[in-house]
């Protein structure tokens, strides 16, 4: 055929000597096509350079075969495993993914993305984040859109929807128990962003385990960062300058912990010989070219959650009656590395 003319689905059917319906089933990844016939269609597609017109197909099927993903600060290294999970989930299903990044958790930007995506751009939405301000965005999605969506790391009690959650409370409790098992009794905590629900869960886990072990939280042992993880540096300095400094510090996340370690080392303390530091997230890539000892941390199964979110939405989109919303809570685990030692 004329190479200047764009190949159509009819051209593919003619080249492969199959029906239009068969070509349609192959390009839409549907069952019911014999392998040999499927290969003929794929060969014809490659030979003719055929590319499906997704816009036209969406008008007919009322489906875009795409899932929108809204996250805060997509550039943050924290999202490395989560993004890999999203992409693997898309690879295992017939869906493409569209990423939308909101700088600093800005509510208006998030609302704009939700309105854009829910206006026929995608078939479903994944909303990641645990900011307290996210509730208004979730309510809009719940009340103004009939599309499927799943929330990750945000358990808004007033809304029943698909939720994939991490047990941050128990993860923090286990972190403190781990430090206690190492012989530590003077354990401090550097909190994260107070506008995030996960920060409160991890703080509460710290308090609960300290009370459970009948350990006193001394004055100054709870330090509050700003919304910038770099303030973990100054918070650690404040802890180490106390009359009775802690022997171990539990940080709300690994980014804060990385700056806490920097501060301790800059002050002449050895990690973990003089001071133990524990993080949360088991972040693979730490910010700002961190080169200190590998941080002992609490791991969240972000890769699994990312993959499961796409699989869940794919399954529900392909069911006539998806049934009740899914709620699943994932356990954490401690990953021992180099920043926690036995108390001396």
C-alpha positions as CSV (number, residue, x, y, z in Angstrom):
1,X,0.0,0.0,0.0
2,X,1.0,3.7,-0.3
3,X,3.5,4.4,2.5
4,X,2.3,8.0,2.7
5,X,-1.2,6.9,3.7
6,X,-1.8,5.9,7.3
7,X,-2.8,2.3,7.7
8,X,-6.3,1.6,8.9
9,X,-7.8,-1.3,10.8
10,X,-9.3,-2.4,7.6
11,X,-5.9,-2.6,6.0
12,X,-4.6,-4.7,8.9
13,X,-7.6,-7.1,8.5
14,X,-7.0,-7.4,4.8
15,X,-3.3,-8.0,5.2
16,X,-3.8,-10.6,7.9
17,X,-6.8,-12.2,6.1
18,X,-9.0,-11.9,9.2
19,X,-12.1,-10.1,10.2
20,X,-12.3,-6.6,11.6
21,X,-13.6,-8.0,14.9
22,X,-10.5,-10.2,15.2
23,X,-8.1,-7.3,14.7
24,X,-10.1,-5.3,17.3
25,X,-9.8,-8.2,19.9
26,X,-6.1,-8.3,19.3
27,X,-5.4,-4.6,19.7
28,X,-7.6,-4.4,22.8
29,X,-5.9,-7.4,24.4
30,X,-9.1,-9.5,24.6
31,X,-9.3,-13.3,24.8
32,X,-10.7,-15.5,22.1
33,X,-8.1,-15.3,19.4
34,X,-6.0,-18.3,18.5
35,X,-2.2,-17.7,18.9
36,X,-1.5,-18.3,15.2
37,X,-4.2,-15.8,14.1
38,X,-3.0,-13.3,16.7
39,X,0.5,-13.5,15.4
40,X,-0.8,-12.9,11.8
41,X,-2.5,-9.7,13.1
42,X,0.6,-8.6,15.0
43,X,2.8,-9.2,11.9
44,X,0.4,-7.1,9.7
45,X,0.4,-4.3,12.3
46,X,4.2,-4.2,12.2
47,X,4.4,-4.4,8.5
48,X,1.9,-1.7,7.9
49,X,3.0,0.5,10.8
50,X,-0.5,0.6,12.1
51,X,-1.2,2.7,15.2
52,X,-4.7,2.6,16.7
53,X,-6.6,5.9,16.9
54,X,-7.2,6.0,20.7
55,X,-9.4,9.1,20.5
56,X,-11.8,7.6,18.0
57,X,-11.9,4.3,19.9
58,X,-12.7,6.2,23.1
59,X,-15.7,7.9,21.5
60,X,-17.1,4.5,20.5
61,X,-16.3,2.5,23.6
62,X,-16.6,5.3,26.2
63,X,-13.3,4.0,27.5
64,X,-9.8,5.5,27.3
65,X,-7.9,2.5,28.6
66,X,-5.9,4.9,30.8
67,X,-5.6,5.4,34.6
68,X,-4.6,8.8,36.0
69,X,-2.2,9.0,39.0
70,X,-2.0,12.1,41.1
71,X,0.9,12.4,43.6
72,X,2.6,15.2,45.5
73,X,6.1,16.0,44.2
74,X,6.6,13.3,41.7
75,X,10.3,14.3,41.5
76,X,10.8,13.2,45.1
77,X,13.1,10.1,45.2
78,X,10.6,8.6,47.7
79,X,8.4,7.6,44.8
80,X,10.9,5.5,43.1
81,X,9.4,2.1,44.1
82,X,5.9,3.3,43.9
83,X,6.3,4.5,40.3
84,X,7.9,1.2,39.4
85,X,4.9,-0.6,40.8
86,X,2.4,1.6,38.9
87,X,4.3,0.9,35.7
88,X,4.5,-2.8,36.3
89,X,0.7,-2.9,37.0
90,X,0.1,-1.1,33.8
91,X,2.3,-3.5,31.9
92,X,0.4,-6.5,33.4
93,X,-3.0,-5.0,32.4
94,X,-4.4,-3.3,29.3
95,X,-4.1,0.1,30.8
96,X,-1.8,3.1,30.3
97,X,-0.9,5.4,33.1
98,X,-0.9,9.2,33.1
99,X,1.1,10.9,35.9
100,X,0.1,14.3,37.4
101,X,2.5,15.9,39.9
102,X,1.3,18.4,42.5
103,X,4.1,20.6,43.9
104,X,4.0,20.9,47.7
105,X,0.6,19.2,48.0
106,X,-1.2,22.3,46.7
107,X,-4.9,21.7,47.0
108,X,-6.0,23.9,44.1
109,X,-3.6,22.1,41.7
110,X,-4.8,18.8,42.9
111,X,-8.5,19.8,42.4
112,X,-7.6,21.0,38.9
113,X,-6.0,17.6,38.0
114,X,-9.0,15.7,39.4
115,X,-11.5,17.8,37.3
116,X,-9.3,17.4,34.2
117,X,-8.8,13.6,34.6
118,X,-12.5,12.9,35.5
119,X,-13.7,14.7,32.4
120,X,-13.3,11.7,30.1
121,X,-9.5,11.8,30.0
122,X,-9.0,8.5,32.0
123,X,-11.2,5.6,33.2
124,X,-10.0,5.7,36.8
125,X,-7.9,7.7,39.2
126,X,-5.2,6.8,41.8
127,X,-4.9,9.5,44.5
128,X,-1.7,9.3,46.6
129,X,-1.1,11.3,49.7
130,X,-1.9,11.8,53.3
131,X,-2.2,15.5,53.6
132,X,-5.1,16.5,55.9
133,X,-6.1,19.1,53.2
134,X,-6.7,16.3,50.7
135,X,-10.2,15.6,52.1
136,X,-11.8,18.3,50.0
137,X,-10.3,16.9,46.8
138,X,-11.5,13.4,47.7
139,X,-15.0,14.6,48.5
140,X,-15.2,16.3,45.1
141,X,-14.1,13.1,43.4
142,X,-16.6,11.1,45.4
143,X,-19.6,13.4,44.9
144,X,-19.0,14.7,41.3
145,X,-17.7,11.7,39.4
146,X,-18.9,8.2,38.8
147,X,-15.5,6.9,37.9
148,X,-13.6,4.3,39.9
149,X,-10.8,5.6,42.1
150,X,-8.4,4.4,44.8
151,X,-6.8,6.3,47.6
152,X,-3.3,5.3,48.8
153,X,-2.1,6.3,52.3
154,X,-5.2,8.4,53.0
155,X,-8.0,7.0,55.2
156,X,-10.6,9.7,55.2
157,X,-13.2,8.2,57.6
158,X,-16.2,10.1,56.1
159,X,-15.7,8.5,52.6
160,X,-16.2,4.9,51.7
161,X,-14.1,4.1,48.6
162,X,-11.2,1.9,47.5
163,X,-8.3,2.4,50.0
164,X,-4.8,0.9,50.1
165,X,-3.3,1.8,53.4
166,X,0.0,1.3,55.3
167,X,0.0,0.5,59.0
168,X,2.2,3.4,60.0
169,X,1.1,3.2,63.6
170,X,2.3,-0.4,64.0
171,X,5.4,0.3,61.9
172,X,6.4,3.0,64.4
173,X,5.6,0.9,67.4
174,X,7.8,-1.9,66.0
175,X,10.6,0.6,65.3
176,X,10.7,1.7,69.0
177,X,10.5,-1.9,70.2
178,X,13.5,-2.7,68.0
179,X,15.5,0.1,69.5
180,X,14.5,-1.1,73.0
181,X,15.7,-4.6,72.1
182,X,19.0,-3.0,71.3
183,X,19.2,-1.8,74.8
184,X,18.2,1.9,74.2
185,X,16.1,3.6,76.9
186,X,16.6,7.3,76.1
187,X,14.8,7.4,72.7
188,X,13.8,10.7,71.1
189,X,11.6,11.4,68.1
190,X,11.9,13.9,65.2
191,X,8.5,14.4,63.7
192,X,7.7,15.0,60.1
193,X,5.3,17.4,58.4
194,X,2.4,17.9,60.9
195,X,-0.1,18.3,58.1
196,X,0.3,14.7,57.0
197,X,-1.8,11.9,58.7
198,X,1.1,9.5,58.5
199,X,3.2,11.8,60.6
200,X,0.6,11.7,63.4
201,X,0.4,7.9,63.1
202,X,4.1,7.5,63.5
203,X,4.2,10.0,66.4
204,X,1.4,8.0,68.1
205,X,3.3,4.8,67.5
206,X,6.4,6.2,69.2
207,X,4.4,7.4,72.2
208,X,2.5,4.1,72.5
209,X,5.6,2.0,72.5
210,X,7.4,4.3,75.0
211,X,4.4,4.0,77.4
212,X,4.1,0.3,76.8
213,X,7.8,-0.1,77.9
214,X,7.3,2.4,80.8
215,X,10.0,4.7,79.4
216,X,9.9,8.4,80.1
217,X,9.9,10.9,77.2
218,X,12.3,13.5,78.6
219,X,11.9,17.3,78.0
220,X,13.1,18.1,74.5
221,X,12.9,14.5,73.3
222,X,10.2,15.3,70.8
223,X,11.4,17.7,68.1
224,X,9.2,19.1,65.3
225,X,10.5,19.7,61.8
226,X,9.0,22.2,59.4
227,X,7.6,21.0,56.1
228,X,11.3,20.8,54.9
229,X,13.0,17.6,55.8
230,X,16.4,19.5,55.9
231,X,15.3,20.9,59.2
232,X,16.1,17.4,60.6
233,X,19.7,18.7,60.8
234,X,18.9,21.5,63.3
235,X,16.5,19.2,65.3
236,X,19.2,16.6,65.7
237,X,21.6,19.3,66.9
238,X,19.1,20.4,69.5
239,X,18.7,16.8,70.7
240,X,22.5,16.3,71.1
241,X,22.9,19.6,72.9
242,X,20.4,18.6,75.7
243,X,21.7,18.0,79.2
244,X,20.8,14.4,78.9
245,X,21.0,13.6,75.1
246,X,19.2,10.5,73.7
247,X,21.1,7.3,72.8
248,X,18.7,6.7,69.9
249,X,16.6,8.9,67.6
250,X,13.5,7.7,65.7
251,X,12.9,9.9,62.7
252,X,9.5,10.2,60.9
253,X,11.1,9.4,57.6
254,X,14.4,8.6,55.9
255,X,14.9,12.1,54.4
256,X,14.8,13.6,57.9
257,X,17.0,10.8,59.2
258,X,19.6,11.5,56.5
259,X,20.0,15.1,57.8
260,X,19.9,13.9,61.4
261,X,22.9,11.6,60.6
262,X,24.7,14.5,58.9
263,X,24.2,16.7,62.0
264,X,25.5,14.0,64.4
265,X,28.6,13.4,62.3
266,X,29.3,17.1,61.9
267,X,29.2,17.4,65.7
268,X,31.8,14.7,66.1
269,X,29.4,11.9,67.0
270,X,29.9,8.4,65.6
271,X,26.8,6.7,64.1
272,X,25.9,4.2,65.5
273,X,28.6,3.9,68.1
274,X,27.6,7.2,69.9
275,X,24.1,7.7,68.7
276,X,21.7,5.4,66.8
277,X,19.4,6.8,64.2
278,X,16.3,5.1,62.7
279,X,14.2,6.2,59.8
280,X,10.9,5.2,58.1
281,X,10.2,4.3,54.4
282,X,13.4,2.4,53.5
283,X,14.0,5.0,50.7
284,X,16.3,3.7,48.0
285,X,17.5,7.1,46.9
286,X,18.1,9.6,49.7
287,X,18.1,13.3,49.0
288,X,20.9,15.7,48.4
289,X,23.7,13.2,47.7
290,X,23.6,11.6,51.1
291,X,26.8,9.6,51.6
292,X,26.6,8.5,55.3
293,X,26.0,5.1,56.7
294,X,23.0,3.1,55.3
295,X,20.0,4.0,57.3
296,X,18.2,1.4,59.3
297,X,14.5,1.9,58.5
298,X,10.9,0.7,58.4
299,X,10.0,-0.5,55.0
300,X,6.7,0.2,53.3
301,X,5.8,-2.2,50.4
302,X,5.4,0.7,48.0
303,X,6.2,-1.3,44.8
304,X,3.5,-3.8,45.7
305,X,1.0,-1.1,46.6
306,X,1.6,0.7,43.2
307,X,1.1,-2.5,41.3
308,X,-1.9,-3.6,43.3
309,X,-3.6,-0.2,42.8
310,X,-3.6,-0.6,39.0
311,X,-4.6,-4.2,39.1
312,X,-7.5,-3.4,41.5
313,X,-8.8,-0.7,39.2
314,X,-8.4,-2.8,36.1
315,X,-10.4,-5.6,37.7
316,X,-13.2,-3.3,38.8
317,X,-13.4,-1.5,35.5
318,X,-13.9,-4.9,33.8
319,X,-16.6,-6.1,36.1
320,X,-20.3,-5.3,35.4
321,X,-20.8,-5.1,39.2
322,X,-17.6,-4.4,41.1
323,X,-19.4,-4.7,44.4
324,X,-18.2,-3.1,47.7
325,X,-15.2,-0.9,47.9
326,X,-11.9,-2.6,48.7
327,X,-10.0,-1.7,51.8
328,X,-6.5,-3.3,52.4
329,X,-3.9,-2.5,55.0
330,X,-0.2,-3.4,54.3
331,X,2.2,-4.3,57.1
332,X,5.7,-2.8,57.3
333,X,9.0,-4.5,58.2
334,X,12.2,-3.4,59.8
335,X,15.3,-3.3,57.5
336,X,18.5,-3.5,59.5
337,X,21.4,-1.5,58.0
338,X,24.1,0.6,59.6
339,X,22.7,3.4,61.8
340,X,21.5,1.4,64.8
341,X,23.8,-0.3,67.2
342,X,23.6,-1.9,70.6
343,X,23.5,0.5,73.5
344,X,26.8,0.8,75.3
